[in-house]
Amino acid sequence: MSRPAHLPDFKDPPLDEVVLGVQFAAIPGYTSVFTNEVWKLFQSTHPIVSEHPMLSPNFESFGGGNPQPSLQFQMGPAPIGSRQWFSTQEGNDLIQFQADRFVVNWRKQPKPQEYPRFEGISEAFESNLRKLNVYVSSRFGAPLAVNQSEVGYINIIPVNDFSDATQWFKLWDNGEISIENLNINFDEVVKDKDGKPFARLKHHIQSVFSVDGTHKAFRLSLTFIGKPKSSSIDGAVDFVREGRDRIVTRFGSITTQEAQSSWGRIS
């Protein structure tokens, strides 16, 4: 998989984390007894294990007066157990698994490794998801049935003052406002070629401080989430690729030329 030529590219992007994930129908018959079997699928590359609370099911719904994801009533038994984190020794790469969720994260670390680019992250995501699908199909008699997928980019942009927002984002023209904090959220409904909504592109810009409170930054999060065209692994992978395209394109359109120059825009 090669990088699409039309996407903006940077030598030193402010990227802090990339998230690729799928939600699927709860695996019938799966219990925590099988956790070790799942870990063995990834143990050679992700030997560090930790346990975390489960994520609740989430579905993007469209129509009606409420634009927020709706609560869903699950038919059949609900997933039980916990969410497992399988991490590399360096901590940059993380796999999250629970009975209805598979998520991979690339995370920038204090001793960062070279960013593998989306192509490297997505190839590993697809390979590991297919590996899980083979295991589930063999062990439980049915393949994964994907019902939601997502891709997210989280950027941390260091700044001297929050009032410098217009130097980084194309949000407004008046830079004379003294900004104490900033929190902007908006969603865009994404439609297919027939005009039917199937996903949202979620935007979140927030002013944040370092842990010791001495440094300021803007946290820009762009997330593409919704229902793939099919419940197959191919459908999920296609959805993630489209989401990456839309996120990187949007990043290029809402950040200023000055900001992009500081990140070393290549194309």
C-alpha positions in Angstrom: 0.0 0.0 0.0 1.5 3.4 -1.1 0.6 6.8 0.2 -2.0 8.6 -2.0 -0.2 11.5 -3.9 -3.1 14.0 -3.3 -2.7 14.0 0.5 -0.7 16.6 2.3 2.6 15.3 3.8 4.9 16.6 6.5 8.4 15.9 7.6 7.6 16.6 11.3 3.8 16.4 11.8 2.5 17.1 15.4 1.0 13.6 15.5 0.8 12.0 19.0 -1.5 9.0 18.4 -3.2 7.0 15.7 -6.2 4.8 16.4 -7.7 2.1 14.1 -10.5 0.0 15.4 -13.5 -2.2 14.7 -16.5 -3.1 16.8 -18.3 -6.4 16.0 -21.1 -8.6 17.2 -20.2 -10.3 20.4 -18.4 -13.5 19.7 -20.8 -16.3 20.6 -19.4 -18.6 23.3 -16.4 -16.4 24.1 -15.5 -16.0 27.8 -12.4 -14.8 29.6 -11.2 -18.4 29.6 -10.0 -17.9 26.0 -8.0 -14.7 26.7 -4.7 -16.5 26.8 -5.4 -18.1 23.4 -6.1 -14.6 21.9 -2.9 -13.2 23.4 -0.9 -16.0 21.9 -1.9 -14.7 18.5 0.1 -11.5 19.1 2.5 -12.5 21.9 5.6 -12.6 19.7 5.3 -8.9 18.9 3.2 -7.7 21.8 4.4 -9.5 25.0 3.2 -7.0 27.6 -0.3 -7.6 28.9 -2.6 -5.5 31.1 -6.3 -5.6 31.9 -8.7 -2.7 31.6 -12.5 -2.1 31.9 -14.6 -3.0 28.9 -15.7 -0.3 26.4 -19.5 0.0 26.0 -21.0 -0.7 22.6 -21.3 2.5 20.4 -23.2 3.0 17.2 -23.4 6.1 15.0 -27.1 6.7 14.2 -28.6 9.2 11.7 -32.0 10.9 11.4 -34.2 12.4 14.0 -33.4 15.3 16.2 -30.5 13.8 18.2 -27.2 13.9 16.4 -25.4 11.9 19.1 -24.7 8.2 19.0 -27.8 6.4 20.2 -28.1 3.8 22.9 -28.6 0.3 21.5 -30.3 -2.7 22.9 -28.3 -5.9 22.3 -30.0 -9.0 21.2 -28.6 -12.1 22.8 -26.0 -12.3 25.6 -23.9 -9.2 26.2 -20.1 -9.4 26.1 -18.6 -10.3 29.4 -15.1 -10.2 30.7 -12.5 -7.4 30.4 -10.5 -5.5 27.8 -7.0 -6.7 27.3 -4.0 -4.5 26.3 -1.2 -6.2 24.4 1.8 -3.9 24.0 5.2 -4.0 22.5 8.3 -3.7 24.7 8.8 -0.1 23.6 5.1 0.8 24.2 4.6 2.6 20.9 2.3 -0.1 19.5 -0.8 -1.4 21.4 -3.5 -3.9 20.6 -6.8 -3.7 22.5 -9.2 -6.7 22.5 -12.5 -7.5 24.1 -15.3 -9.8 23.1 -16.8 -7.2 20.7 -13.9 -4.9 19.9 -10.4 -4.9 18.3 -8.4 -1.6 18.4 -4.8 -0.8 17.5 -3.0 2.3 18.7 0.3 3.8 17.6 1.5 6.2 20.4 4.4 8.6 20.5 6.6 7.9 23.4 9.3 9.9 25.4 11.9 7.8 23.5 10.1 7.8 20.2 10.7 5.3 17.4 10.4 6.4 13.8 6.7 7.0 12.9 5.8 4.0 10.7 3.3 6.1 8.8 -0.3 5.1 8.2 0.7 2.6 5.6 2.7 0.6 8.2 0.1 0.9 10.9 -2.8 -0.1 8.7 -0.9 -3.1 7.2 -0.3 -4.3 10.8 -3.9 -3.6 11.7 -5.2 -5.6 8.8 -2.8 -8.5 9.3 -3.6 -8.8 13.0 -7.4 -8.4 12.4 -7.3 -11.2 9.8 -5.3 -13.3 12.2 -8.0 -12.8 14.9 -10.8 -13.5 12.4 -9.2 -16.9 11.4 -9.0 -17.8 15.1 -12.6 -16.8 15.8 -13.9 -18.6 12.7 -12.1 -21.8 13.7 -12.7 -21.7 17.5 -16.3 -20.4 17.5 -17.6 -21.4 14.1 -18.3 -18.0 12.6 -16.3 -15.0 11.4 -16.3 -11.6 12.9 -19.3 -9.5 11.9 -18.1 -5.9 11.9 -20.8 -3.3 12.7 -18.7 -0.2 13.3 -15.3 1.0 12.4 -13.1 4.0 13.2 -9.8 5.8 12.5 -8.6 8.6 14.6 -5.6 11.0 14.5 -4.6 12.9 17.7 -2.2 15.8 17.3 -0.5 17.8 20.1 0.6 21.3 18.9 2.8 23.2 21.4 2.0 27.0 21.6 3.2 29.9 23.6 -0.3 31.4 24.2 -3.8 30.1 23.5 -4.6 33.4 21.9 -2.3 32.3 19.0 -5.0 30.0 17.8 -5.4 31.8 14.5 -1.7 31.1 13.7 -2.5 27.4 13.7 -6.2 27.1 12.7 -8.4 28.6 10.1 -11.3 29.3 12.5 -11.7 33.0 12.7 -10.0 36.2 11.6 -9.9 38.3 14.8 -6.8 37.5 16.7 -7.3 40.2 19.3 -9.3 38.1 21.7 -7.3 37.0 24.8 -8.1 33.3 25.1 -7.9 31.6 28.5 -9.0 28.2 27.2 -10.4 26.8 24.0 -12.8 23.8 23.4 -14.3 23.4 20.0 -16.3 20.4 19.0 -18.2 19.8 15.7 -19.2 16.8 13.6 -19.7 16.4 9.9 -22.1 13.8 8.5 -20.5 11.9 5.7 -22.7 10.4 3.0 -22.2 7.8 0.3 -22.6 8.3 -3.4 -26.3 7.8 -3.1 -26.6 10.5 -0.5 -27.1 8.1 2.5 -25.3 9.0 5.7 -22.9 6.3 6.9 -20.2 8.0 9.0 -19.2 11.1 10.9 -16.0 13.1 10.8 -15.6 14.4 14.4 -13.5 17.4 15.1 -12.2 18.4 18.6 -9.8 21.2 19.3 -8.9 21.8 23.0 -6.4 23.8 24.9 -4.3 21.6 27.2 -1.3 21.9 29.6 1.6 19.6 30.2 1.5 17.5 33.4 3.6 20.0 35.3 1.5 22.9 34.0 4.5 24.7 32.5 3.7 24.1 28.8 0.7 24.9 26.7 -0.6 23.1 23.6 -3.6 22.6 21.4 -4.9 19.0 21.1 -6.5 18.5 17.7 -8.4 15.2 17.4 -10.0 14.1 14.1 -12.0 10.9 14.1 -13.9 9.1 11.3 -16.4 6.6 12.6 -19.4 4.8 11.3 -20.7 1.6 9.7 -18.6 0.0 6.8 -20.4 -1.0 3.6 -20.1 -4.7 4.6 -19.5 -6.6 7.8 -16.4 -8.3 6.4 -12.8 -7.5 7.2 -12.4 -6.1 3.7 -15.3 -3.7 4.4 -13.6 -2.5 7.7 -10.2 -2.1 6.0 -11.8 0.0 3.2 -13.6 2.1 5.7 -10.4 2.8 7.6 -8.6 3.8 4.5 -11.3 6.2 3.4 -11.3 7.7 6.9 -7.6 8.3 6.8 -8.0 10.1 3.4 -10.7 12.3 4.8 -8.9 13.1 8.0 -5.5 14.0 6.4 -7.3 16.1 3.8 -9.3 17.9 6.5 -6.1 18.5 8.6 -4.6 20.2 5.6 -7.7 22.4 5.1 -8.2 23.6 8.7 -4.6 24.3 9.6 -2.8 27.5 8.4 0.0 27.7 5.9 2.2 29.1 8.6 1.5 26.1 10.8 2.1 23.6 7.9 5.4 25.3 7.1 6.6 24.8 10.7 5.8 21.1 10.3 7.9 20.9 7.1 5.1 20.4 4.5 6.5 18.3 1.6 3.5 18.2 -0.6 
